[in-house]
């Protein structure tokens, strides 16, 4: 079982699996699906069904009942499907207005998150058992193209949001199929494409803008203003477009668009080729901002272009930072930012919308709680 990312279930959820169609038992915090073993149990299916949805640790050790062989425990090991959590959520995801700093003793195993089944950022890179994941959640089969499964799945918005924010990791770190046809390459973008395409274009735009300025100081001020505006745009897009989430219309079209735009990233957050924005999507999103800048500053084309170019540079830094936060070892300051962003994935996707900085999260009270390790 090493390397598997398993879900977590509450006791109420486990107790609901108490029939011949779906029979779960627990041993401590481990949840086992023994449905397929019912007919093979030497003592008959009824003996297992008496404990369906319950803990079987004591009965397994009870020699008066009957002695269980090593083979019985091997069957259990092969049937592990989840971990049991209490109904109460860990401190770090309680009501947000009550959240404070969380102190975790490094000698104690961190609390397993009840939704994602994860306790730390390293869990994001553990390979998901593809067949078991589909069997357990009945969401998406990672062996098949994903987008049409979302479109045809008929999922309710509530079920979709719960599942898409339970991170999976495709086998070997490869990219799961999204379209499964000639469109597939358009969804895969190496990180270096972003600076290669957009930095030269941005430099040329800055050069053109400079023709209308009397001093480099004024140009730099305008350009830096655009960069500052980008930090707010980054936050707003991430929070109110990419995480429309509970304001999302409950229909197939909206859910599929959400999955294509950002849901697939939360579903497979360590996919190296779906971490930066594909050029076609960038052009779709960037064009309205070009129009907006030149509408607001209609009186000076060069000023509008300088501000816009500063913003585009901010976007390039954002996309590169986003990639490196997921996949590179970083200097000390960035290590804190890395933990902060990855906690957005495995801990609480409704907080921590800043990627290059937590500044706007602090301003708008959406900052993730600080986790402090103490000796």
C-alpha positions as CSV (number, residue, x, y, z in Angstrom):
1,X,0.0,0.0,0.0
2,X,2.9,2.5,0.3
3,X,2.4,5.5,-1.9
4,X,-1.4,5.3,-2.1
5,X,-3.4,8.4,-1.5
6,X,-6.5,7.1,0.3
7,X,-9.7,9.0,1.2
8,X,-10.9,9.6,4.8
9,X,-14.4,8.6,6.0
10,X,-16.3,9.5,9.1
11,X,-17.8,6.8,11.3
12,X,-21.3,7.7,10.0
13,X,-20.1,7.1,6.5
14,X,-18.5,3.7,7.4
15,X,-21.6,2.6,9.3
16,X,-23.7,3.2,6.1
17,X,-21.8,0.4,4.4
18,X,-23.5,-2.5,6.2
19,X,-25.0,-4.7,3.5
20,X,-24.0,-7.4,1.1
21,X,-23.7,-4.8,-1.7
22,X,-21.2,-2.8,0.3
23,X,-19.7,-4.0,3.5
24,X,-17.0,-2.0,5.3
25,X,-15.3,-2.8,8.6
26,X,-12.7,-1.0,10.6
27,X,-9.6,-1.9,12.7
28,X,-8.6,1.2,14.6
29,X,-8.5,4.0,12.1
30,X,-8.2,1.8,9.0
31,X,-11.3,1.2,6.9
32,X,-11.6,-2.1,4.8
33,X,-14.0,-3.0,2.1
34,X,-14.7,-6.7,2.6
35,X,-17.7,-6.9,0.2
36,X,-15.9,-9.3,-2.2
37,X,-14.8,-11.5,0.7
38,X,-18.3,-12.2,2.1
39,X,-18.9,-15.4,0.2
40,X,-15.4,-16.6,0.8
41,X,-15.4,-16.2,4.6
42,X,-15.0,-19.7,6.2
43,X,-17.6,-18.8,8.9
44,X,-20.1,-17.5,6.4
45,X,-21.1,-14.1,5.3
46,X,-23.5,-13.5,8.2
47,X,-20.7,-13.5,10.7
48,X,-19.1,-10.6,8.8
49,X,-22.4,-8.8,8.3
50,X,-23.0,-8.8,12.0
51,X,-20.0,-6.5,12.2
52,X,-20.7,-4.5,9.0
53,X,-19.8,-0.8,9.6
54,X,-18.2,-1.6,12.9
55,X,-14.7,-2.2,14.4
56,X,-13.6,-5.8,14.2
57,X,-10.3,-5.5,16.2
58,X,-11.6,-7.4,19.2
59,X,-13.4,-10.2,17.4
60,X,-10.3,-10.8,15.3
61,X,-8.4,-11.5,18.5
62,X,-11.2,-13.5,20.1
63,X,-10.0,-17.2,20.1
64,X,-13.4,-18.3,21.5
65,X,-15.0,-17.1,18.2
66,X,-12.4,-18.6,16.0
67,X,-8.7,-18.1,15.4
68,X,-7.9,-15.9,12.4
69,X,-4.9,-16.9,10.3
70,X,-2.3,-14.7,8.8
71,X,-4.2,-15.1,5.5
72,X,-7.2,-13.3,7.1
73,X,-5.0,-10.3,7.9
74,X,-3.5,-10.3,4.4
75,X,-7.1,-10.1,3.0
76,X,-7.7,-7.1,5.1
77,X,-4.4,-5.4,4.0
78,X,-5.5,-5.9,0.4
79,X,-8.9,-4.4,1.1
80,X,-7.8,-1.1,2.7
81,X,-9.8,1.7,1.1
82,X,-9.8,4.6,3.6
83,X,-8.9,6.0,7.0
84,X,-11.4,6.8,9.7
85,X,-11.6,10.3,11.1
86,X,-13.8,11.8,13.8
87,X,-16.8,14.0,12.9
88,X,-15.0,17.1,14.3
89,X,-12.7,18.8,11.9
90,X,-9.1,19.5,12.9
91,X,-8.4,22.9,14.4
92,X,-6.8,24.3,11.3
93,X,-10.1,24.0,9.3
94,X,-12.6,25.0,12.0
95,X,-14.8,28.0,11.5
96,X,-12.5,30.5,9.8
97,X,-13.2,33.4,12.1
98,X,-11.9,31.3,15.0
99,X,-8.7,30.2,13.3
100,X,-5.5,31.1,15.0
101,X,-2.0,29.8,14.8
102,X,-1.9,26.0,15.0
103,X,0.9,24.5,17.0
104,X,1.8,20.9,16.0
105,X,4.4,19.0,18.0
106,X,6.8,17.5,15.5
107,X,6.8,14.2,17.4
108,X,3.1,13.7,16.8
109,X,1.6,12.6,13.5
110,X,-0.2,15.6,11.9
111,X,-4.0,15.3,11.8
112,X,-5.3,13.8,8.6
113,X,-7.5,16.2,6.7
114,X,-11.1,14.7,6.7
115,X,-11.8,15.7,3.1
116,X,-8.5,15.2,1.3
117,X,-7.1,12.4,3.4
118,X,-3.8,14.3,3.5
119,X,-1.7,15.6,6.4
120,X,1.2,17.4,4.6
121,X,2.4,18.6,1.2
122,X,4.4,15.5,0.5
123,X,1.1,13.6,0.3
124,X,0.3,15.4,-2.9
125,X,3.0,13.4,-4.7
126,X,2.0,10.0,-3.6
127,X,0.7,8.0,-6.5
128,X,-3.0,7.3,-6.4
129,X,-4.3,3.8,-7.0
130,X,-6.3,4.6,-10.1
131,X,-8.7,1.6,-10.1
132,X,-9.3,1.8,-6.3
133,X,-9.9,5.5,-6.5
134,X,-12.6,5.1,-9.0
135,X,-14.1,2.1,-7.2
136,X,-14.2,4.1,-3.9
137,X,-15.4,7.5,-5.2
138,X,-17.3,6.7,-8.4
139,X,-16.0,10.1,-9.8
140,X,-13.5,9.9,-12.7
141,X,-11.6,7.0,-14.1
142,X,-8.0,8.4,-14.4
143,X,-7.3,5.8,-17.1
144,X,-9.7,7.4,-19.5
145,X,-10.1,11.0,-20.9
146,X,-11.3,13.2,-18.1
147,X,-13.2,16.0,-19.8
148,X,-16.0,13.9,-21.4
149,X,-16.4,12.0,-18.1
150,X,-17.1,15.3,-16.4
151,X,-19.5,16.3,-19.1
152,X,-21.4,13.0,-19.2
153,X,-21.1,12.3,-15.5
154,X,-24.3,14.0,-14.3
155,X,-22.6,15.0,-11.1
156,X,-24.3,17.3,-8.7
157,X,-22.3,20.5,-8.0
158,X,-21.9,19.5,-4.3
159,X,-20.4,16.0,-5.3
160,X,-18.2,17.5,-8.0
161,X,-16.7,20.2,-5.7
162,X,-16.0,17.7,-3.0
163,X,-14.3,15.3,-5.3
164,X,-12.3,17.7,-7.5
165,X,-10.8,19.2,-4.4
166,X,-9.5,15.8,-3.2
167,X,-6.1,15.9,-4.8
168,X,-4.9,12.8,-6.8
169,X,-1.5,12.1,-8.3
170,X,-1.3,10.3,-11.6
171,X,1.0,7.3,-11.8
172,X,4.7,8.2,-12.2
173,X,3.9,12.0,-12.2
174,X,2.7,11.8,-15.9
175,X,-0.3,13.7,-17.2
176,X,-3.7,12.1,-17.1
177,X,-5.6,12.2,-20.5
178,X,-7.9,15.3,-20.6
179,X,-9.3,15.3,-24.2
180,X,-7.9,12.0,-25.5
181,X,-7.7,13.3,-29.0
182,X,-5.9,15.8,-31.3
183,X,-6.7,18.5,-28.7
184,X,-4.6,16.9,-26.0
185,X,-1.3,18.7,-26.9
186,X,-3.1,22.1,-26.5
187,X,-3.7,21.3,-22.8
188,X,-0.1,20.5,-22.1
189,X,2.3,23.4,-21.5
190,X,5.9,23.2,-20.3
191,X,6.7,26.0,-17.9
192,X,9.5,27.5,-20.1
193,X,7.0,28.3,-22.8
194,X,5.6,31.2,-20.7
195,X,8.8,33.2,-20.4
196,X,10.0,32.2,-23.9
197,X,6.8,33.6,-25.5
198,X,5.8,36.5,-23.4
199,X,8.9,38.1,-22.0
200,X,10.2,39.2,-25.5
201,X,6.7,40.4,-26.4
202,X,6.5,42.3,-23.1
203,X,10.0,43.8,-23.6
204,X,9.0,45.0,-27.1
205,X,5.7,46.5,-25.7
206,X,7.7,48.3,-23.0
207,X,10.1,49.6,-25.7
208,X,7.1,51.0,-27.7
209,X,5.6,52.6,-24.5
210,X,8.9,54.3,-23.7
211,X,8.7,56.4,-26.8
212,X,5.9,58.4,-25.2
213,X,7.8,59.2,-21.9
214,X,10.1,62.1,-21.2
215,X,12.0,60.2,-18.5
216,X,12.8,56.6,-17.6
217,X,11.6,57.3,-14.1
218,X,8.0,58.1,-15.3
219,X,8.1,54.9,-17.4
220,X,9.3,52.8,-14.5
221,X,6.7,54.2,-12.2
222,X,3.9,53.4,-14.7
223,X,5.3,50.0,-15.3
224,X,5.6,49.2,-11.6
225,X,2.0,50.5,-11.1
226,X,0.9,47.9,-13.7
227,X,2.9,45.2,-11.8
228,X,1.1,46.2,-8.5
229,X,-2.3,46.1,-10.3
230,X,-1.4,42.5,-11.4
231,X,-1.0,41.3,-7.9
232,X,-4.6,42.3,-7.2
233,X,-5.8,40.8,-10.5
234,X,-4.0,37.6,-9.6
235,X,-5.9,37.4,-6.3
236,X,-9.3,38.4,-7.9
237,X,-9.0,35.9,-10.8
238,X,-8.0,33.1,-8.4
239,X,-10.6,33.7,-5.9
240,X,-13.6,34.8,-8.0
241,X,-13.1,33.1,-11.3
242,X,-11.0,30.0,-10.7
243,X,-12.7,29.4,-7.4
244,X,-16.2,30.4,-8.4
245,X,-17.1,27.1,-6.7
246,X,-20.3,27.5,-4.6
247,X,-21.6,30.2,-6.9
248,X,-21.2,27.9,-9.8
249,X,-24.4,27.1,-11.6
250,X,-25.4,23.5,-11.0
251,X,-25.3,22.1,-14.5
252,X,-23.0,20.0,-16.7
253,X,-21.8,22.9,-18.9
254,X,-20.7,25.1,-15.9
255,X,-19.1,22.1,-14.1
256,X,-17.2,21.1,-17.2
257,X,-16.0,24.7,-17.8
258,X,-14.9,24.9,-14.1
259,X,-13.0,21.6,-14.5
260,X,-11.3,22.8,-17.7
261,X,-10.3,26.2,-16.3
262,X,-9.1,25.3,-12.8
263,X,-10.7,22.1,-11.5
264,X,-8.3,19.8,-13.2
265,X,-5.4,21.6,-11.5
266,X,-6.9,20.9,-8.0
267,X,-7.8,17.4,-9.0
268,X,-4.2,16.7,-10.2
269,X,-2.1,19.5,-8.6
270,X,1.3,18.0,-9.4
271,X,0.8,17.6,-13.1
272,X,3.9,19.4,-14.5
273,X,2.2,20.2,-17.8
274,X,-1.0,21.7,-16.5
275,X,0.5,24.2,-14.0
276,X,1.0,27.2,-16.3
277,X,-1.5,28.8,-18.6
278,X,-1.7,27.5,-22.2
279,X,-0.9,30.3,-24.7
280,X,-4.4,30.1,-26.2
281,X,-6.1,30.6,-22.8
282,X,-3.7,33.4,-22.0
283,X,-4.7,35.3,-25.1
284,X,-8.3,34.8,-24.3
285,X,-7.9,36.2,-20.8
286,X,-5.3,38.9,-21.6
287,X,-7.1,40.6,-24.5
288,X,-9.9,42.1,-22.4
289,X,-7.3,43.6,-20.1
290,X,-5.5,45.2,-23.0
291,X,-8.9,46.8,-24.0
292,X,-9.6,47.8,-20.4
293,X,-6.2,49.5,-19.9
294,X,-6.6,51.5,-23.1
295,X,-10.1,52.4,-22.3
296,X,-9.2,53.7,-18.8
297,X,-6.2,55.6,-20.0
298,X,-7.6,56.5,-23.4
299,X,-5.8,59.9,-23.3
300,X,-2.3,58.3,-23.5
301,X,-1.6,55.2,-25.5
302,X,2.0,55.0,-24.2
303,X,0.9,55.2,-20.5
304,X,-1.7,52.5,-21.0
305,X,0.8,50.2,-22.7
306,X,3.4,50.7,-20.0
307,X,0.9,49.8,-17.3
308,X,-0.3,46.8,-19.3
309,X,3.3,45.6,-19.8
310,X,4.0,45.8,-16.1
311,X,1.0,43.7,-15.5
312,X,2.0,41.1,-18.1
313,X,5.4,40.8,-16.5
314,X,3.6,40.2,-13.2
315,X,1.7,37.4,-14.9
316,X,4.8,35.8,-16.2
317,X,6.4,35.9,-12.7
318,X,3.1,34.4,-11.3
319,X,3.1,31.5,-13.7
320,X,6.7,30.7,-13.2
321,X,6.4,31.0,-9.4
322,X,3.3,28.7,-9.5
323,X,5.3,26.0,-11.3
324,X,8.3,26.3,-9.0
325,X,6.2,26.2,-5.8
326,X,4.9,22.8,-6.9
327,X,8.1,21.3,-8.3
328,X,11.3,23.0,-7.2
329,X,13.4,23.4,-4.0
330,X,13.4,27.1,-3.4
331,X,15.3,29.7,-1.3
332,X,14.2,30.2,2.4
333,X,11.5,32.9,1.7
334,X,10.0,30.8,-1.1
335,X,9.9,27.7,1.1
336,X,7.3,29.4,3.3
337,X,5.4,30.5,0.2
338,X,5.6,26.9,-1.1
339,X,4.1,25.5,2.1
340,X,1.4,28.2,2.0
341,X,0.3,27.5,-1.5
342,X,0.4,23.7,-1.3
343,X,-1.7,24.0,1.9
344,X,-4.3,25.7,-0.4
345,X,-4.4,22.3,-2.2
346,X,-4.3,19.7,0.6
347,X,-5.8,21.7,3.5
348,X,-8.3,24.4,2.6
349,X,-9.1,25.5,-1.0
350,X,-11.4,28.3,0.3
351,X,-8.4,30.2,1.7
352,X,-4.9,31.2,0.5
353,X,-5.7,32.6,-3.0
354,X,-2.4,34.5,-3.3
355,X,0.3,32.6,-5.2
356,X,3.2,35.1,-5.5
357,X,2.3,36.7,-2.1
358,X,-0.2,36.4,0.7
359,X,-0.6,40.2,0.8
360,X,-4.1,40.4,-0.6
361,X,-5.2,37.4,1.5
362,X,-4.3,39.4,4.6
363,X,-6.2,42.5,3.3
364,X,-9.3,40.5,2.5
365,X,-9.1,38.1,5.5
366,X,-8.6,34.9,3.4
367,X,-5.2,34.1,4.7
368,X,-4.4,30.4,5.5
369,X,-3.6,29.8,9.2
370,X,0.1,29.6,10.1
371,X,1.3,26.2,11.0
372,X,4.2,26.3,13.6
373,X,6.3,23.3,14.5
374,X,7.4,23.3,18.1
375,X,9.9,21.0,19.9
